[in-house]
Amino acid sequence: MFDFFISAAQAQDGAAAGQANPITSILFLVVFFGIMWLLIIRPQQKRLKEHQALIAALSKGDEVVTNGGVVGKITKLDDNFVTVEVADGVTLNVQRSAIANVLPKGTIKSLK
């Protein structure tokens, strides 16, 4: 009588085929996080460690560039702040973390 309808067994197989395996979804998330860690998080951590080493190695007389682009020579060091001489008799107090780079000796003289 109901031969023209889809049999119950075929309908169940079709519905089961449309569902995703939860293990595949979890595996996708793990792989996605791994790629993000390799491309974004790991290089950022490496740069942070290099900058912390640079900040710890600062010494009096180093020629530095601040994050704002100011070039000067370190005249005084403190735990949190550095005094940078940017011109004869002109000094700035900046945070240690604001030091972007240490320049080679004699760079300031070559800029004048």
C-alpha positions in Angstrom: 0.0 0.0 0.0 2.8 2.5 0.9 5.3 1.2 -1.7 5.7 4.6 -3.3 7.1 6.1 -0.1 10.8 6.0 0.8 11.5 3.1 3.1 12.4 3.8 6.7 15.8 2.3 6.4 16.9 4.5 3.5 15.6 7.6 5.3 17.6 6.8 8.4 20.8 6.3 6.3 20.4 9.6 4.6 20.0 11.5 7.9 23.0 9.9 9.5 25.2 10.8 6.5 24.5 14.5 7.0 25.8 14.6 10.6 29.4 15.5 11.2 31.7 13.4 13.4 32.4 15.2 16.7 36.0 13.9 16.7 36.6 15.6 13.3 35.3 18.9 14.7 37.6 18.7 17.8 40.6 17.7 15.6 39.9 20.7 13.3 39.9 23.1 16.4 43.2 21.6 17.7 44.9 21.9 14.3 43.6 25.5 13.9 44.9 26.5 17.3 48.3 24.8 16.5 48.6 26.8 13.3 47.7 30.0 15.1 50.3 29.3 17.8 53.0 28.7 15.2 52.2 31.8 13.1 51.2 34.4 15.8 51.8 33.5 19.4 55.2 31.9 19.2 56.9 34.7 17.2 55.4 37.3 19.5 56.8 35.5 22.6 60.2 35.3 21.0 60.2 39.1 20.2 59.1 39.8 23.8 62.0 37.8 25.3 64.5 39.6 23.0 63.1 43.0 24.0 63.3 42.0 27.7 66.9 41.0 27.3 67.7 44.3 25.5 66.1 46.2 28.4 68.0 44.3 31.0 71.3 44.8 29.2 71.1 48.6 29.0 74.0 50.5 30.5 75.2 54.1 30.9 76.6 55.5 27.7 74.5 53.3 25.3 73.0 55.2 22.4 69.3 54.3 22.1 66.1 55.0 20.1 62.8 55.2 22.0 59.5 54.0 20.7 58.7 57.6 19.8 61.8 57.8 17.6 63.9 60.0 19.9 67.6 59.3 19.6 69.8 59.9 22.6 72.5 58.6 25.0 71.8 57.0 28.3 73.1 59.1 31.2 71.4 57.6 34.2 69.7 54.2 34.9 67.0 53.4 37.4 64.9 50.3 38.0 62.0 51.6 35.9 63.2 54.8 34.2 66.2 55.8 32.0 67.5 59.3 31.6 68.4 59.9 28.0 70.4 63.0 26.8 69.0 64.0 23.5 71.1 67.2 23.0 73.7 69.1 25.1 72.1 69.7 28.4 68.7 68.4 27.4 67.6 65.2 29.1 64.4 63.1 29.0 63.2 60.6 31.5 61.6 57.6 29.8 60.5 54.2 30.9 62.8 51.3 30.3 60.2 49.6 28.3 60.0 52.6 25.9 63.5 51.9 24.6 63.0 50.3 21.2 66.6 49.7 20.1 70.3 50.1 21.1 72.3 51.8 18.4 76.0 51.2 17.6 78.5 53.6 19.3 79.0 56.8 17.3 75.6 56.8 15.6 74.6 60.1 17.3 77.8 61.8 16.1 77.2 60.7 12.5 73.7 62.1 12.6 74.8 65.6 13.5 
